[in-house]
């Protein structure tokens, strides 16, 4: 066996970015565009979309039909399935995490260039003015960001302009308009859902997705195969690897080092970061890379872990943590789903409903002015339905409800194909003191790095929201003449609510704020304590609104990148 | 095959410069996936199940989804190969199938003095009628009911992911489109059957 060896004394790099998802990809893109040399460390492998994406395959293209040779999909080991774009896992054997007694938490990580942008839903929603300034809602909950919507809006513009978001301008306060490409047509079930929603005074508008409906920046328009979650060979949807990192590599200013598992950030006598120490996973060799600026973009919890593990005599509680806030304020989106069966769709002529993956419509939060609701803040609704590509498990529901066998079973499946609709609520969680992550004092991963331990508790606010979600979805389903699958009411909201972490919107663990005694970063995502350390994933978020975080990660990372480039030019970093 | 793939990627790259992919090129992207499918040479040789077990699974597959009106049944659609392959790669799956098939034969021998495969058609369906419904759940039938849930689920999966099953369903997707369109006829049909028919 090779002995682990430590290699030090590399040349000084300008900017080292840790992580290659939405945040790291945006930083690599913006900085190289501004002429700054960037070195990007990715804990996973290099990506080759032509080889790694299974976009156009069908289950019949594989003898195992998508179950994996070890029947994994039947036993739930790979939740997003065999066809999902590469390597996203809840459990990674060599990188465990722990969950404190009495808590639940699932931590989804991706170990490949582009991270979770390879397979995320591409839902791209701007945060509203009140999402940045919680105080505007006058409910006494949460904290304000040190930036306002107006300050971030130009960066939303830049990110949308570059990435390409389809949608429509609607003039809703809860869902600020952006720079949109045209939205595609509504599917049949979406017409029904829209009519039913509007009858309940719930707005139902075209979704806003990081998917090109027109060619843009050298990328092709969507060809509507409906398999966005598998990764897109034509790069018609946004993934940081194809849209930002590969083009940035072509400039010659970006170096990507894959299989680099970062251990810690090392500081010099002046208290500033001077190097990043990482393990080359392929050789199990520890290396150090010297740099002027470090940008953490490893995902909210991984970035918190890195800061907490970067202890020194100058930073005894971890780097950028004199406030003690690193790891605190952990939130995930509130999730709840409900399906229904719609007889009006039975016997409809078969047609191609693939479109882009996910609903072509969604319901932005409509209850801002409502006085009688018993939970704070709100949620949006995502919808599903249509004649999807038949996959393993597509007809589990019919098999369960119909039972039996023979011609009758087959008829039940054929009759019900395409008649189901699904609703998923995505709601805001208010940060609470019981939800945080810290370093487990007893466990290290395969690379010898102490692991994260999660503590998590939903509060009554979130549980009450779930009940409201159920009642709303049921009303929409019944309004279109449909039948709700399962019980009419939610008896046990604590069981019905998504498992913490499951919606994969964990964030807030390295929050920004104007007061260094209560926050880790300033309004430019720069550490209060260490001027040349920045965080460019969702860790800086002060609130976790119902909107999916990716677009805001891109906008905030864009802004931080311009600040870094300016600081380097002025010699301030 | 490799040259096809290279050609395709060149097409995609060239199209990117022009700003659009022709319908033909889009279709090519999709057809490539079908071409890339490994040709399975000859008859499938079971890897995990013995000959008797494999024949029993073949029988079960056609009982669960029988051939009808020119459409193949579960057996021809590849359910036995699929089930055997997964059993060969997963101890957990093998346990479900080997145990379930043994239970089925044991019950059949006790009731009809013949294995499930050798029992008369009426006897086979009598036994399946017992284990195909949760309402029949007793300590005696429980293992059979659990097993049949797996058998039904996997035969249905294999059938409806096969070309024959996709055809029976009428799935039209997984092709390239330049504009996403929804037939007005379908919209009108669904609305006319919904509570919104009055507009």
Interface residues (C-beta under 8 A of the other chain):
Chain A: X50 X56 X57 X58 X59 X60 X61 X63 X64 X65 X66 X67 X68 X69 X70 X71 X74 X75 X184 X185 X186 X187 X188 X189 X191 X192 X195 X196 X215 X218 X219 X220 X221 X222 X223 X224 X225 X226 X227 X233 X234 X342 X343 X344 X345 X346 X347 X348 X349 X350 X351 X352 X353 X354 X355 X356 X387 X388 X389 X390 X391 X392 X393 X394 X395 X396 X399 X403 X404 X405 X406 X407 X409 X410 X413 X414 X417 X479 X480 X481
Chain B: X5 X9 X12 X15 X16 X17 X19 X20 X21 X26 X29 X30 X32 X33 X34 X36 X37 X38 X40 X63 X64 X65 X66 X68 X81 X82 X85 X86 X89 X90 X92 X93 X128 X132 X133 X134 X148 X149 X152 X153 X154 X156 X157 X158 X160 X161 X162 X163 X165 X166 X168 X169 X170 X171 X172 X173 X174 X175 X176 X177 X178 X179 X180 X181 X182 X183 X185 X186 X187 X189 X190 X191 X193 X194 X195 X196
